[in-house]
Amino acid sequence: MPTKITHLKIDKNSDWLSYQRGIPKPLRAKAKAMNIPLMIVKPLGLTKSAPASQISKAIEKHNEKFEDLLRLIRATSEGMLDKKQAADGAKALLETRGVKQGALDGLDPMDPTFDATIDAALGIHQNQDHYQWQQNHPNEDKLPESLVTAVQTLLNTSEGHEQFHLFSDAIEHYKQHRQQKMQLAASSEGQLKKLQRELDKDLERINGFYIYSGNQEFTTDNCNVALRLYRKHLLELHKTSPATAKRDLTPAASAIRKYAEEVAINVAVTAKLTIDEQKAHTKQRPVVDVETELPLIWAAAHDDTYKHLFRLHAFGIFSGSHASELIQSNVDEVFEEDGYFILRGTKRTSRTRPVVIINETHKELLMQFKDYPKDSFGFASICGKRAEQTEATHSKLIKDQMLKATGNSKLIPYSMRHTGKHLGELKGISELPTFKRMFGWASTSATQDDYGAAGIYSNAMMTQFRDLTEQLTAGLQNFHSPTPASKSNVVQLKR
């Protein structure tokens, strides 16, 4: 039988174990005035034959309740209790005095046990508002009114039906929901890391709301007022970028709404918080000049002195793919004989799509890591090492390589992706439904989504994709080898 577990009481005359802990000396006077025993003894519900781990776990639960009791005594001494402290303190006080929560629920006030229950719960403090109370108890202090109210509320509320919730409860609930959703959605280690980064960003945005609003009680008024004030604050903070304000507001609003729908169901939160002109100030991303710069980038895509990721990204001009999608695409899903690979790693299922393998150089780049070790999910990226493929590093790499190829410092990583659409407009094919599907633009109906999921990999569709790809690459030099024989004809633009 373990004897060295702190706060464990062992009775020689009984097999049953108890928890025992004394009130610290500085708080004993106040505890006595509150009719709280100076030595707290509670049964553990375990016998001496119970495993030590089970006993320690039971002791720890009682320790948590004991600490709540001490916080109550300290706060009462200072005369300060907020609503949350009062609610927790009321629970600790009732438990210490042996009064069950909900003891007055449905009980007739004329029942003899009614007054006895109140007396057991509040003692001399049940009538502390009486004008003669202080005269009758000159050496006693009154309990905070919020504590007395919380005790009375608990006496009339059955256990499990507490109505007190906080913004912090909603945030924690949302965090757990997102973590569970992330674990279910991740099909590879790379995708799991991507989803974790997205979650970290959203939690940082939610924390901004929490800091601004404070940890308020989760009520209809508090939720709606706090969200509207925060929306106003974000619009003032991001005057030139309403889209940023919208992005910062959305996670907080989602967390509040989800908690209201699933836990605090008596709270009604506004269904939608719109931000007018959220796209009005969207930055125009510069595209590659198709006459002077696109041939240089096309040459760089076939030049092995450039980085592998950049070269793949250059081929991505003709399918609207971006680096994050390429990094999260599996080398096992490159179908050389069929002439396409599956582009993964997108937030929207409708944008997971086949991409035409343009030429032999493109194929070699896609298969460069075919023998690379797979992760625990059986995944190997077409771009190689996952640890080196963070968004910050690949964005910088692509920007530097674009500058090297074109000499244009104004181009950004997204420029190449937008160049594909721009090129399609110049060729007069950007409005074709097949072109939109090839670039992974969201479809406008469930019917199109269903077709995309089933028929997008058909031979007929791939033939159309190849025809469009040939139109986009028409006029560009036909490199027969992976690396141009000479780079002397590549002119560097100075800007």
C-alpha positions as CSV (number, residue, x, y, z in Angstrom):
1,M,0.0,0.0,0.0
2,P,1.6,3.4,-1.0
3,T,2.1,5.7,2.0
4,K,4.2,8.5,0.4
5,I,1.5,10.1,-1.7
6,T,0.9,13.7,-0.5
7,H,-2.5,14.5,1.1
8,L,-3.4,10.8,1.3
9,K,-5.2,9.8,4.5
10,I,-5.0,6.1,5.5
11,D,-7.3,4.8,8.3
12,K,-5.9,1.8,10.1
13,N,-9.5,0.7,10.9
14,S,-10.8,0.9,7.4
15,D,-9.8,-0.2,3.9
16,W,-11.2,3.0,2.4
17,L,-8.9,5.9,1.5
18,S,-9.4,9.7,2.0
19,Y,-8.0,13.0,0.9
20,Q,-6.8,15.3,3.7
21,R,-5.4,18.8,3.4
22,G,-5.4,21.7,5.8
23,I,-6.1,25.4,5.1
24,P,-2.9,27.5,5.2
25,K,-2.4,29.6,8.4
26,P,-2.8,33.0,6.7
27,L,-6.3,32.0,5.5
28,R,-7.6,30.2,8.5
29,A,-9.3,33.1,10.2
30,K,-11.2,34.0,7.0
31,A,-12.1,30.3,6.4
32,K,-13.4,30.0,10.0
33,A,-15.6,33.1,9.5
34,M,-17.0,31.5,6.3
35,N,-17.7,28.2,8.2
36,I,-15.1,26.4,6.1
37,P,-13.4,23.5,8.0
38,L,-9.7,24.1,8.7
39,M,-9.0,20.5,7.7
40,I,-10.6,19.4,4.5
41,V,-11.2,15.6,4.4
42,K,-12.9,13.9,1.5
43,P,-13.4,10.2,0.6
44,L,-11.5,9.1,-2.5
45,G,-13.9,6.2,-3.2
46,L,-10.9,3.9,-3.4
47,T,-9.6,1.1,-1.2
48,K,-6.0,0.3,-0.2
49,S,-5.8,-2.3,-2.9
50,A,-6.2,0.4,-5.7
51,P,-3.2,1.0,-8.0
52,A,-1.0,3.9,-7.0
53,S,-1.6,5.6,-10.3
54,Q,-5.4,5.6,-9.7
55,I,-4.9,6.9,-6.2
56,S,-2.6,9.7,-7.4
57,K,-5.2,10.7,-10.1
58,A,-8.0,10.9,-7.5
59,I,-5.7,13.0,-5.2
60,E,-5.0,15.4,-8.1
61,K,-8.7,16.0,-8.8
62,H,-9.2,16.9,-5.1
63,N,-6.2,19.1,-5.2
64,E,-7.7,21.1,-8.1
65,K,-10.9,21.6,-6.1
66,F,-8.9,22.6,-3.0
67,E,-7.0,25.2,-5.0
68,D,-10.4,26.6,-6.1
69,L,-11.4,26.9,-2.5
70,L,-8.2,28.7,-1.5
71,R,-8.7,31.1,-4.4
72,L,-12.2,31.8,-3.1
73,I,-11.0,32.5,0.4
74,R,-8.3,34.9,-0.9
75,A,-10.6,36.7,-3.2
76,T,-13.2,37.0,-0.5
77,S,-10.6,38.5,1.8
78,E,-9.8,41.1,-0.8
79,G,-13.5,41.8,-1.4
80,M,-13.1,41.2,-5.2
81,L,-14.8,38.5,-7.2
82,D,-15.6,38.6,-10.9
83,K,-18.5,36.5,-12.2
84,K,-16.2,33.6,-13.2
85,Q,-14.5,33.5,-9.8
86,A,-17.9,33.7,-8.1
87,A,-19.2,30.7,-10.1
88,D,-16.1,28.6,-9.4
89,G,-16.0,29.7,-5.7
90,A,-19.7,28.9,-5.2
91,K,-19.1,25.3,-6.5
92,A,-16.1,25.0,-4.1
93,L,-18.1,26.4,-1.2
94,L,-21.1,24.1,-1.7
95,E,-18.8,21.0,-2.0
96,T,-16.8,21.9,1.1
97,R,-20.0,22.4,3.1
98,G,-21.5,19.1,1.8
99,V,-24.4,20.7,0.0
100,K,-25.4,19.3,-3.4
101,Q,-25.8,21.6,-6.4
102,G,-29.5,21.9,-7.3
103,A,-30.6,21.0,-3.8
104,L,-33.4,23.6,-4.0
105,D,-34.4,22.8,-7.6
106,G,-38.1,22.0,-7.5
107,L,-38.2,22.0,-3.7
108,D,-41.3,23.6,-2.1
109,P,-40.2,26.7,0.0
110,M,-42.5,25.5,2.7
111,D,-40.6,22.2,3.0
112,P,-38.6,22.1,6.2
113,T,-35.4,21.1,4.3
114,F,-35.6,24.3,2.3
115,D,-34.4,26.6,5.1
116,A,-32.0,23.9,6.3
117,T,-30.3,23.7,2.9
118,I,-29.8,27.5,2.7
119,D,-28.5,27.5,6.2
120,A,-26.0,24.7,5.4
121,A,-24.9,26.5,2.2
122,L,-24.6,30.1,3.5
123,G,-24.7,30.0,7.3
124,I,-24.8,33.4,8.9
125,H,-24.3,35.1,5.6
126,Q,-27.7,34.1,4.2
127,N,-29.2,37.3,5.8
128,Q,-26.2,39.6,5.5
129,D,-28.2,42.2,3.7
130,H,-30.3,42.8,6.9
131,Y,-29.6,46.2,8.4
132,Q,-28.9,44.6,11.8
133,W,-26.6,41.9,10.5
134,Q,-23.4,43.7,11.3
135,Q,-24.6,44.5,14.9
136,N,-25.3,40.8,15.4
137,H,-22.0,39.7,13.9
138,P,-19.6,42.6,14.7
139,N,-16.4,40.5,14.1
140,E,-17.6,39.0,10.8
141,D,-17.1,40.3,7.3
142,K,-19.8,40.1,4.7
143,L,-19.3,37.8,1.7
144,P,-19.1,39.4,-1.8
145,E,-22.6,39.8,-3.1
146,S,-21.6,38.1,-6.4
147,L,-20.6,35.0,-4.4
148,V,-23.9,34.8,-2.5
149,T,-25.8,35.2,-5.7
150,A,-23.7,32.5,-7.4
151,V,-24.4,30.1,-4.5
152,Q,-28.2,30.8,-4.7
153,T,-28.1,30.2,-8.4
154,L,-26.3,26.9,-8.1
155,L,-28.7,25.7,-5.4
156,N,-31.5,26.2,-7.9
157,T,-29.6,24.8,-10.9
158,S,-29.4,21.1,-11.5
159,E,-25.9,19.8,-12.1
160,G,-24.9,19.8,-15.8
161,H,-27.2,22.8,-16.6
162,E,-24.9,25.7,-15.7
163,Q,-25.4,28.7,-18.0
164,F,-22.0,30.5,-17.5
165,H,-19.6,30.5,-20.4
166,L,-16.7,32.7,-21.5
167,F,-15.1,33.8,-24.7
168,S,-12.1,31.7,-23.7
169,D,-14.3,28.6,-23.6
170,A,-15.4,29.3,-27.2
171,I,-11.9,29.7,-28.4
172,E,-10.7,26.5,-26.8
173,H,-13.7,24.6,-28.2
174,Y,-12.9,26.0,-31.7
175,K,-9.2,25.1,-31.4
176,Q,-10.1,21.5,-30.5
177,H,-12.5,21.3,-33.4
178,R,-9.9,22.5,-35.9
179,Q,-7.3,20.2,-34.6
180,Q,-9.6,17.2,-34.9
181,K,-10.6,18.3,-38.4
182,M,-7.0,18.8,-39.4
183,Q,-6.0,15.2,-38.3
184,L,-8.8,13.7,-40.3
185,A,-8.1,15.8,-43.4
186,A,-4.4,15.2,-43.6
187,S,-3.4,12.5,-46.0
188,S,0.4,13.2,-45.8
189,E,2.9,14.7,-43.5
190,G,3.3,17.6,-45.8
191,Q,-0.4,18.3,-45.8
192,L,-0.5,18.0,-42.1
193,K,2.2,20.7,-41.7
194,K,0.4,22.9,-44.2
195,L,-2.9,22.6,-42.2
196,Q,-1.0,23.2,-39.0
197,R,0.4,26.5,-40.4
198,E,-3.1,27.6,-41.4
199,L,-4.4,26.8,-38.0
200,D,-1.6,28.7,-36.3
201,K,-2.4,31.7,-38.4
202,D,-6.1,31.5,-37.6
203,L,-5.4,31.1,-33.8
204,E,-3.2,34.1,-34.0
205,R,-6.0,36.1,-35.6
206,I,-8.5,34.8,-32.9
207,N,-6.0,35.9,-30.2
208,G,-6.1,39.4,-31.6
209,F,-9.9,39.4,-31.1
210,Y,-9.5,38.0,-27.6
211,I,-7.0,40.7,-26.6
212,Y,-9.2,43.4,-28.0
213,S,-12.5,42.2,-26.5
214,G,-11.3,40.7,-23.2
215,N,-12.6,37.4,-21.7
216,Q,-16.3,38.4,-21.5
217,E,-19.2,36.3,-20.5
218,F,-20.6,34.4,-23.5
219,T,-24.0,36.1,-23.9
220,T,-25.9,37.2,-27.0
221,D,-25.2,40.9,-26.3
222,N,-21.6,40.4,-25.5
223,C,-20.9,38.3,-28.6
224,N,-22.6,40.5,-31.1
225,V,-21.3,43.8,-29.7
226,A,-17.8,42.5,-29.4
227,L,-17.7,41.2,-33.0
228,R,-19.1,44.4,-34.4
229,L,-16.7,46.6,-32.4
230,Y,-13.8,44.4,-33.5
231,R,-14.9,44.6,-37.2
232,K,-14.9,48.4,-36.8
233,H,-11.5,48.3,-35.2
234,L,-10.1,46.1,-38.0
235,L,-11.5,48.4,-40.7
236,E,-9.7,51.4,-39.0
237,L,-6.6,49.4,-38.7
238,H,-6.6,48.2,-42.3
239,K,-8.0,51.2,-44.1
240,T,-6.4,50.4,-47.4
241,S,-7.0,46.7,-47.3
242,P,-10.6,45.6,-46.4
243,A,-9.7,42.1,-47.5
244,T,-7.1,41.9,-44.7
245,A,-9.8,43.1,-42.2
246,K,-12.1,40.4,-43.4
247,R,-9.4,37.7,-43.1
248,D,-8.6,38.7,-39.5
249,L,-12.3,38.8,-38.5
250,T,-13.5,35.5,-40.0
251,P,-11.8,33.0,-37.6
252,A,-13.0,34.9,-34.5
253,A,-16.6,35.0,-35.8
254,S,-16.4,31.3,-36.7
255,A,-15.3,30.4,-33.2
256,I,-18.0,32.4,-31.6
257,R,-20.7,31.0,-33.9
258,K,-19.6,27.4,-33.5
259,Y,-19.7,27.6,-29.7
260,A,-23.2,29.2,-29.8
261,E,-24.4,26.4,-32.1
262,E,-22.9,23.5,-30.3
263,V,-22.6,24.4,-26.6
264,A,-24.2,27.7,-25.5
265,I,-27.3,27.1,-27.6
266,N,-29.3,29.9,-25.8
267,V,-26.9,32.5,-27.4
268,A,-27.9,33.9,-30.8
269,V,-25.0,35.2,-32.8
270,T,-25.4,37.1,-36.1
271,A,-25.2,34.8,-39.1
272,K,-22.9,37.0,-41.2
273,L,-20.6,40.0,-40.7
274,T,-19.9,41.6,-44.0
275,I,-17.2,44.1,-44.8
276,D,-18.1,46.3,-47.7
277,E,-15.7,46.6,-50.6
278,Q,-13.5,43.9,-49.1
279,K,-11.9,43.4,-52.5
280,A,-11.9,47.0,-53.6
281,H,-8.3,47.5,-52.7
282,T,-6.9,44.2,-53.9
283,K,-3.4,44.6,-55.2
284,Q,-2.9,44.1,-58.9
285,R,-0.2,41.5,-59.3
286,P,2.2,42.2,-62.1
287,V,2.2,39.6,-64.9
288,V,5.2,38.4,-67.0
289,D,5.5,40.2,-70.3
290,V,4.7,37.5,-72.7
291,E,6.8,38.9,-75.6
292,T,10.1,39.7,-73.7
293,E,10.0,38.0,-70.3
294,L,8.1,34.8,-70.9
295,P,10.7,33.4,-73.4
296,L,13.4,34.0,-70.8
297,I,11.5,32.2,-68.1
298,W,10.7,29.4,-70.6
299,A,14.4,29.1,-71.3
300,A,15.2,29.0,-67.6
301,A,12.7,26.2,-67.1
302,H,15.0,24.1,-69.4
303,D,18.2,25.3,-67.8
304,D,19.6,23.1,-65.1
305,T,21.5,26.0,-63.5
306,Y,18.2,27.1,-62.1
307,K,16.6,25.7,-59.0
308,H,14.4,22.6,-59.4
309,L,11.3,24.2,-57.7
310,F,11.6,27.3,-59.8
311,R,11.7,25.3,-63.0
312,L,8.6,23.3,-62.1
313,H,6.9,26.5,-61.2
314,A,7.8,27.9,-64.6
315,F,6.0,25.0,-66.3
316,G,3.1,25.7,-63.9
317,I,2.4,28.9,-65.8
318,F,0.4,26.9,-68.3
319,S,-1.8,25.2,-65.7
320,G,-2.2,28.0,-63.2
321,S,-0.4,26.0,-60.5
322,H,1.4,27.6,-57.6
323,A,4.4,26.4,-55.6
324,S,2.3,25.2,-52.6
325,E,0.3,22.9,-54.8
326,L,3.4,21.5,-56.5
327,I,5.1,20.9,-53.1
328,Q,2.2,18.8,-51.9
329,S,1.8,16.7,-55.0
330,N,2.9,13.1,-54.8
331,V,5.6,11.7,-57.1
332,D,3.5,8.5,-57.2
333,E,0.8,10.4,-59.0
334,V,2.9,11.3,-62.0
335,F,1.6,9.1,-64.9
336,E,4.3,9.3,-67.5
337,E,2.7,7.1,-70.1
338,D,-0.6,9.0,-69.9
339,G,1.2,12.3,-70.1
340,Y,-0.2,14.0,-66.9
341,F,0.3,14.3,-63.2
342,I,-2.2,15.1,-60.4
343,L,-1.8,18.4,-58.7
344,R,-2.7,18.2,-55.1
345,G,-2.3,20.4,-52.0
346,T,-5.2,22.8,-52.5
347,K,-7.8,24.0,-50.0
348,R,-10.6,23.3,-52.6
349,T,-11.3,19.8,-53.7
350,S,-12.6,21.1,-57.0
351,R,-9.1,22.4,-57.8
352,T,-7.4,19.1,-57.4
353,R,-6.8,18.3,-61.1
354,P,-4.6,16.6,-63.7
355,V,-1.9,18.7,-65.3
356,V,-0.5,18.0,-68.8
357,I,3.2,17.0,-68.9
358,I,4.4,19.5,-71.5
359,N,7.7,17.9,-72.7
360,E,10.6,15.6,-71.7
361,T,12.2,18.3,-69.5
362,H,9.0,18.7,-67.6
363,K,8.7,14.9,-67.1
364,E,12.3,14.7,-65.9
365,L,11.7,17.4,-63.3
366,L,8.5,15.7,-62.1
367,M,10.3,12.3,-61.7
368,Q,13.6,13.7,-60.3
369,F,12.6,12.5,-56.8
370,K,10.9,9.2,-57.7
371,D,13.3,7.2,-55.6
372,Y,13.2,9.6,-52.7
373,P,12.3,8.0,-49.3
374,K,8.6,8.3,-48.5
375,D,7.2,9.7,-45.2
376,S,5.1,7.8,-42.7
377,F,2.0,8.5,-44.9
378,G,3.6,7.0,-48.0
379,F,4.1,10.4,-49.5
380,A,7.1,11.8,-51.5
381,S,6.8,15.3,-53.0
382,I,7.7,15.9,-56.6
383,C,9.7,18.8,-55.2
384,G,12.0,16.8,-52.9
385,K,12.7,17.5,-49.2
386,R,9.7,18.6,-47.3
387,A,11.6,20.2,-44.5
388,E,13.0,22.8,-46.9
389,Q,9.7,23.7,-48.5
390,T,8.2,26.3,-46.2
391,E,6.1,29.1,-47.8
392,A,8.7,31.7,-46.8
393,T,11.6,29.9,-48.4
394,H,10.0,28.9,-51.6
395,S,8.6,32.4,-52.2
396,K,12.0,33.9,-51.8
397,L,13.6,31.3,-54.0
398,I,11.1,31.9,-56.8
399,K,11.4,35.7,-56.6
400,D,15.2,35.5,-56.7
401,Q,15.1,33.1,-59.6
402,M,12.7,35.3,-61.6
403,L,15.0,38.2,-61.1
404,K,17.9,36.2,-62.3
405,A,16.0,35.1,-65.4
406,T,14.3,38.4,-66.4
407,G,16.1,41.2,-64.5
408,N,12.7,42.5,-63.5
409,S,12.6,43.1,-59.7
410,K,8.9,44.0,-59.7
411,L,7.8,40.4,-60.5
412,I,6.6,38.3,-57.6
413,P,6.0,34.6,-57.2
414,Y,2.3,35.0,-58.0
415,S,3.2,36.7,-61.3
416,M,3.7,33.4,-63.1
417,R,0.4,32.0,-61.9
418,H,-1.5,35.0,-63.1
419,T,0.5,35.1,-66.3
420,G,-1.3,31.8,-67.4
421,K,-4.7,33.5,-67.2
422,H,-3.3,36.6,-68.9
423,L,-1.9,34.4,-71.7
424,G,-5.2,32.7,-72.1
425,E,-6.9,36.0,-72.5
426,L,-4.5,37.1,-75.2
427,K,-5.1,33.8,-77.0
428,G,-8.9,34.2,-76.7
429,I,-9.4,31.0,-74.7
430,S,-9.7,32.1,-71.1
431,E,-13.5,32.0,-71.0
432,L,-13.7,28.4,-72.3
433,P,-15.2,26.1,-69.6
434,T,-12.4,23.6,-70.3
435,F,-9.8,26.2,-69.8
436,K,-11.3,27.2,-66.4
437,R,-11.4,23.5,-65.4
438,M,-7.7,23.1,-66.5
439,F,-6.7,26.0,-64.3
440,G,-8.7,24.7,-61.3
441,W,-11.1,27.6,-61.0
442,A,-14.0,26.9,-58.8
443,S,-17.0,25.6,-60.7
444,T,-20.4,27.3,-60.3
445,S,-22.6,24.3,-59.8
446,A,-22.7,20.9,-58.0
447,T,-23.2,19.3,-61.4
448,Q,-19.8,20.6,-62.6
449,D,-18.2,19.5,-59.4
450,D,-19.6,16.0,-59.9
451,Y,-18.4,15.9,-63.5
452,G,-15.0,17.2,-62.5
453,A,-14.6,14.5,-59.8
454,A,-15.4,11.7,-62.3
455,G,-14.7,12.8,-65.8
456,I,-11.8,15.2,-65.5
457,Y,-9.3,12.4,-65.9
458,S,-10.9,10.9,-69.1
459,N,-9.0,10.7,-72.3
460,A,-11.4,13.1,-74.0
461,M,-10.8,15.8,-71.4
462,M,-7.0,15.2,-71.3
463,T,-7.0,15.7,-75.1
464,Q,-8.7,19.0,-74.7
465,F,-6.2,20.0,-72.0
466,R,-3.3,19.2,-74.3
467,D,-4.8,21.2,-77.1
468,L,-5.2,24.2,-74.8
469,T,-1.6,23.7,-73.5
470,E,-0.3,23.7,-77.1
471,Q,-2.1,27.0,-77.8
472,L,-0.5,28.6,-74.6
473,T,3.0,27.4,-75.5
474,A,2.8,28.2,-79.2
475,G,5.6,30.4,-80.3
476,L,8.0,29.4,-77.5
477,Q,11.3,27.8,-78.4
478,N,11.3,24.1,-78.7
479,F,14.1,22.8,-76.5
480,H,15.0,19.3,-77.5
481,S,17.4,18.7,-74.6
482,P,16.9,19.4,-70.9
483,T,19.5,22.2,-70.9
484,P,20.0,24.7,-73.7
485,A,23.3,24.2,-75.5
486,S,24.1,27.9,-75.1
487,K,22.8,30.6,-72.9
488,S,24.5,33.4,-74.8
489,N,21.3,34.3,-76.6
490,V,19.5,34.9,-73.3
491,V,19.2,38.6,-72.9
492,Q,19.0,40.0,-69.3
493,L,16.5,42.8,-69.0
494,K,17.7,45.8,-66.9
495,R,14.9,47.5,-65.0
